[in-house]
Amino acid sequence: MEYKLVAEAPNVENYCRLRVTAGLSAKTKEAANAGLINTYHGVSVLHGEEIVGMGRIIGDGGCFFQVVDIAVVPEHQGKGVGKQIMTALMDYLKVNAPESAHVTLLADGEAHKLYSKFGFELSAPESLGMQLVL
């Protein structure tokens, strides 16, 4: 069965499920509901009727964008689904983001190997990513 990419973020239930199933931190339904409506651009990957992958871009629409929520359920990892998600997101940015836009992401584990294929570089030591989780 083939994969089908659709240009929309998943609904709250699928978003929460995909994050946990793919090994990302859990988000409450309230947080997901508030966050998903602010998606600049999102994609979902279907395998049959099931959503098995997702990715989103958030940002101000001009100066700054962040690639977030790249998630693929384990049974579908290693089959090019993550690459399909990143290709769709980057193609969208190339057409819609203005010149000089700054695009960032956080790479967990070995994910930096995938992201480097799309031109992302480690920012250290010039800049270091920082975070605060509430």
N, C-alpha and C positions, 0 to 999 in steps of 0.2 A: 504494500500500500504506500502511495506517495504522500509527501507532505505538501500542505497548502498554506501559504502565507497570506494573511489578511491584514490590511492596514487599519487596525484598531487595537487598542489595549483590551485586555480581558476584563470581564466584569469582576466585581469585588470578590465573589466566591472563588472563581478560578484564579484570580490574582493571589489571594491568600494561600490557596492550595499549592499553586506552582512554586511560590517562594519556599514553603516548608519542604515540599517534595524534592526540590532541587538543592536543598541544603542552605538556603539563605535564611536570614533571621525572620521570625514570624512577625506579622503586622496585624493589628486589630482590624476588625471590619470598619470601625469608625475612622481609623487612620487611613485605611485603603480607600474608603469612599471619598474622603476629603482630598487625598492625593491624586487619585485617578482622574478626577475632573479637571485637574490642572496639567494633564499630559499635553506636551507640545505635539508629539507624534508618538504613536505606539503601534506595535505589530504583535500578532498572535500567530502561532503555527499550529495547524490542525493536522491530526493523523486520524483520518476518518472523521468522526464527530467530536473527538476528544482534543482539547487544547493541551499540547505537550510542550510548548515553548512560548516565550514572550520576551519583549524588550521595549523600553520606552526612552524617550528623550524628554527632559524637562528643561526649563530655562526661561529667559526673558524675551526670547524671540528676536534678539538682535545681537547683543554683545556676548552673552554667555549661555552655553548649553551644557548639559550633563547627560551622558548615557547611563541609564540605570536599569535595574531589574532584568538583566540578561539571565534568563533561567530556562533550563531544559530538564525535563524529568529524566532520571537516570537511565531508564530503558531506551531512551532515544539519544543519549549523548554519544559522541563519537561517530555520528552519522551525517554530519554537516549541518545540523539544525542551527547551532550557534552561529556558524558562518553565514547561513542564510539570513538570520535575524540581523546580524551586524551589517551585512551587505545592504539590506533594505533600509536600515536606519542611516547609514552613511550616504547612500544614494539620495535619501530625502534631504539630508543636511546639505549636500553639494548643490542641490537645486534651490533650497529654501532659505538657508542661512546666509546672511550677508558676508561679504569679504571682510576679513579681520575678526570674525567671530572666534571665540575661544571655546573649544570643546574639551571637556574633561570626563574622566571616569575613574572609578576605583577598581583595581584588578585584584581579585582574591585568588590565592594559591597560584596555580600555573596559568591562569586565564590571560596573563600578560602576553603569553605566546600567541594567542588568538588575536588580541587587540593590536599587537605590533604589526600584524599583517595588514591592518587598516591604517597604518601610519602613526599610531599612538606610540609615544616614547616615555620612558620613565622620566619623571621631572626632577628627581633628586640628583645632585645635591642643591641645584639652584632653588628649588622650592620643594616643600614637603607637604603631603596631604595631611590634614588634621581632621579629627571628627569628635563629636560629642553625641552620644546616644542617650536620649531621654527615656 
